[in-house]
Amino acid sequence: MAHCVVPEADAILDKEYPVLDKGFVRLVDYLGGDERVVQSARVSYGAGTKSYREDAGLIDYLLRNEHTSPFEQVVLTFHVKLPIFVARQWIRHRTARLNEISGRYSVMKDDFYVPAPEDVALQSDDNKQGRSAEALESAAAEKIRSALADGQRQAYGDYTALIDQGIARELARINLPLSLYTEWYWQIDLHNLFHFLALRLDAHAQKEIRLYAEVLLDITRKVAPRCCESFERHTLGGVSFSQEEFAELKKRLNGTGAAAGAESALKGKALERFEEKLKNGKQK
């Protein structure tokens, strides 16, 4: 295969895209782009034998029908600075290669995440793993932010005191909080990156990791714009239905469902999830 150079991607190599208060994402390197996906799918033809429209149509077909291997031919390497609690969510995606800064070898920087006032909220009443959509009143939010910052300063002060005493770095670090920023190189193929983005751009994902996912998608658009266009149309903008939901949808389209006075076979939370899909799109 010919080497795939993407000028738009080359133009942003090593550019820092800020995320949160102190974090960033930057594209370190990439292998291939839209052209590589097309080359891989049409391995017997090589590059340049099809029109832009035909190439875009092929990419759309591959993604729509979940032919994943051509997308695995494209690889992106990112340098990411992120809070440890975000990293612990991120690391659950085990389809990438990464190398993280080590607190055993390096003295950790005095970099901690403090949420913006509009992101300080109470526990959600209907979501056991998330916060309420309504932020605290500004004075209360600032009080919480100050308490978080005070705890971070205390923890880092204790850490540096242990370092100054000559205590091993691998021990001195153990009381540092999850708000501490870490850094890693994260390398992933386009197919698995799309899976990561589909989960982490969902409205139910924690806001902090969603913000990183938004930046990753922006960068990936520079590397493989036609692939991203298909991904956004069919995956991010699409909705999947269970067998029971599809049966209910067919009833409604045929005029024999709830709108016609018939009782739905879906009940309780199942019906709520179905109605949410019809109203707003994806619902976990």
C-alpha positions in Angstrom: 0.0 0.0 0.0 1.1 3.6 -0.7 2.0 5.7 2.3 -1.1 7.8 3.3 -0.3 11.4 4.1 -3.1 13.6 5.4 -2.0 17.3 5.3 -4.7 18.4 7.7 -3.4 15.9 10.3 0.2 16.8 9.7 -0.7 20.5 10.4 -1.9 19.7 13.9 0.8 17.3 15.0 2.0 18.1 18.6 -0.6 20.9 18.9 -2.1 21.0 22.4 -5.9 21.1 22.6 -6.8 22.2 26.2 -9.3 20.1 28.2 -10.6 20.9 31.7 -8.6 23.4 33.8 -5.1 21.9 33.2 -5.4 19.0 30.9 -4.8 18.6 27.2 -4.8 16.2 24.2 -2.4 16.3 21.3 -1.9 14.1 18.3 1.6 12.7 18.4 1.5 10.5 15.3 -0.9 8.8 12.9 -0.8 5.9 10.4 -3.2 6.2 7.5 -6.5 8.0 7.0 -9.6 7.7 4.8 -7.4 6.5 1.9 -5.9 3.7 4.0 -9.4 2.4 4.9 -10.3 2.4 1.2 -7.0 0.8 0.2 -7.5 -1.9 2.7 -11.0 -2.7 1.6 -9.9 -2.7 -2.1 -6.6 -4.3 -1.7 -6.6 -5.7 -5.2 -7.1 -2.3 -6.8 -4.7 0.1 -4.9 -5.2 3.8 -4.5 -6.6 6.3 -6.9 -8.9 4.0 -8.9 -12.2 5.4 -7.5 -13.9 8.8 -7.2 -14.2 10.7 -4.0 -17.9 9.9 -4.0 -17.3 6.2 -4.5 -14.7 6.1 -1.8 -17.0 7.9 0.6 -19.8 5.5 -0.3 -17.5 2.5 0.4 -16.5 3.9 3.8 -20.1 4.5 4.6 -21.0 0.9 3.6 -18.2 -0.6 5.7 -19.1 1.3 8.8 -22.9 0.9 8.4 -22.4 -2.9 8.0 -19.8 -3.2 10.8 -17.0 -4.4 8.5 -14.4 -3.4 11.1 -11.0 -4.6 9.8 -10.3 -1.8 7.3 -10.7 0.7 10.1 -8.2 -1.1 12.2 -5.6 -0.2 9.6 -5.7 3.4 10.7 -3.8 4.1 14.0 -3.6 7.3 16.0 -1.2 8.1 18.9 -2.3 10.7 21.4 -0.5 12.4 24.3 -3.1 13.1 27.0 -2.9 14.9 30.3 -5.9 14.0 32.5 -7.0 13.6 36.1 -6.5 10.2 37.5 -10.2 9.6 38.1 -10.7 10.2 34.4 -7.8 7.9 33.6 -9.4 5.1 35.6 -12.6 5.3 33.5 -10.5 5.6 30.3 -8.3 2.5 31.1 -11.4 0.3 31.0 -11.1 0.4 27.2 -8.5 -2.3 26.9 -8.1 -2.2 23.1 -5.3 0.4 23.1 -1.6 0.6 23.9 -0.4 3.1 26.5 2.5 4.2 28.5 1.8 6.4 31.6 4.1 8.6 33.6 5.3 6.7 36.7 5.2 8.1 40.2 7.9 5.6 41.1 10.4 7.2 38.8 9.2 10.8 38.7 8.2 13.4 41.2 4.6 14.2 40.4 3.7 17.8 39.5 1.5 20.0 41.6 -1.4 19.7 39.1 -4.9 19.0 40.4 -8.3 19.2 38.8 -10.9 21.5 40.4 -14.3 21.4 38.7 -15.7 24.7 37.4 -18.5 26.2 39.5 -21.2 25.1 36.9 -20.0 21.5 37.3 -20.5 21.3 41.0 -23.8 19.5 41.7 -25.5 17.1 44.1 -26.0 13.4 43.5 -28.7 12.7 40.9 -31.9 11.4 42.3 -32.4 9.0 39.3 -28.8 8.2 38.3 -26.8 6.2 40.9 -23.5 7.0 39.2 -23.9 10.6 38.2 -24.6 14.1 39.3 -27.7 16.2 39.0 -28.1 18.4 35.9 -28.7 21.4 38.2 -25.6 23.1 39.5 -25.3 24.3 43.1 -25.9 28.0 43.9 -22.7 29.9 43.2 -21.7 30.6 46.8 -22.2 26.9 47.7 -20.2 25.8 44.7 -17.3 28.1 45.5 -17.3 26.6 49.1 -17.0 23.1 47.7 -14.3 24.2 45.2 -12.3 25.8 48.0 -12.6 22.6 50.2 -11.4 20.5 47.3 -8.4 22.8 46.6 -7.5 22.9 50.3 -7.4 19.1 50.5 -5.3 19.0 47.4 -2.8 21.5 48.8 -2.6 19.5 52.1 -2.1 16.2 50.2 0.6 17.6 48.0 2.4 19.3 50.9 2.5 16.0 52.7 3.8 14.3 49.6 6.6 16.8 49.1 7.5 16.6 52.8 8.0 12.8 52.4 10.0 13.3 49.2 12.2 15.9 51.1 12.8 13.3 53.8 14.1 10.9 51.2 11.1 8.5 51.5 10.8 6.4 48.3 8.7 8.0 45.6 6.7 4.8 45.3 5.5 5.3 48.9 5.4 9.0 49.1 2.7 9.1 46.3 0.2 6.8 47.8 -1.9 9.4 49.6 -2.2 11.7 46.5 -5.9 12.1 45.5 -7.7 11.0 42.3 -7.8 14.7 41.2 -4.1 14.6 40.5 -3.2 15.0 36.8 -1.3 12.2 35.1 0.0 11.9 31.5 0.2 9.1 29.0 0.7 8.2 25.4 -2.4 6.4 24.1 -2.3 4.5 20.8 -5.4 3.0 19.3 -6.8 2.0 15.9 -9.7 3.8 14.4 -12.3 1.0 14.9 -11.6 0.8 18.6 -11.4 4.6 18.9 -14.9 4.8 17.4 -16.1 2.4 20.0 -14.5 4.5 22.8 -16.1 7.6 21.4 -19.5 6.0 21.1 -19.5 5.2 24.8 -17.7 8.3 26.1 -19.7 10.8 24.0 -23.0 9.4 25.3 -24.9 11.8 27.5 -24.7 9.3 30.4 -20.9 9.4 30.5 -19.3 11.6 33.1 -18.9 15.1 31.8 -15.1 15.3 32.3 -14.4 12.3 30.1 -17.0 13.5 27.6 -15.0 16.7 27.2 -11.9 14.6 26.3 -13.9 12.5 23.9 -15.1 15.6 22.1 -11.5 16.8 21.6 -10.5 13.3 20.4 -13.2 13.4 17.8 -12.2 16.8 16.6 -8.7 15.7 16.1 -9.7 12.4 14.5 -11.8 14.4 11.9 -8.5 15.9 10.7 -7.0 12.4 10.2 -10.0 10.6 8.7 -12.9 13.1 7.9 -15.0 10.7 5.8 -14.7 7.9 8.3 -15.8 10.3 11.1 -18.7 11.6 9.0 -20.0 8.1 8.6 -19.4 7.4 12.3 -21.3 10.4 13.4 -24.2 9.7 11.0 -24.6 6.0 11.7 -23.3 5.5 15.3 -23.5 8.8 17.2 -26.6 9.9 15.4 -28.2 6.4 15.1 -30.4 4.5 17.5 -30.6 0.8 18.0 -33.7 -1.0 19.1 -34.2 -4.3 20.9 -36.5 -7.0 19.5 -39.3 -5.8 21.8 -38.7 -2.2 21.0 -38.7 -2.8 17.3 -42.0 -4.7 17.6 -43.5 -1.7 19.4 -42.1 0.7 16.8 -43.7 -1.3 14.0 -47.0 -1.2 15.7 -46.8 2.6 16.0 -45.8 3.0 12.4 -48.7 0.8 11.4 -51.1 2.8 13.4 -51.9 0.0 15.9 -49.7 1.1 18.8 -50.1 3.5 21.7 -51.3 6.4 19.6 -54.2 4.2 18.5 -55.1 3.5 22.1 -53.5 0.0 22.3 -51.6 -1.0 25.4 -47.8 -1.2 24.9 -46.1 -4.5 25.6 -43.3 -2.5 27.1 -43.7 -1.6 30.8 -41.9 0.6 33.4 -38.3 1.4 32.7 -38.3 -0.5 29.4 -41.1 1.8 28.1 -39.3 4.9 29.5 -36.1 3.9 27.6 -38.0 3.3 24.4 -39.8 6.7 24.6 -36.5 8.4 25.3 -35.0 6.9 22.2 -37.9 8.2 20.1 -37.6 11.6 21.7 -33.8 12.2 22.1 -31.9 9.4 20.5 -29.7 7.0 22.4 -30.7 5.7 25.8 -28.6 3.2 27.9 
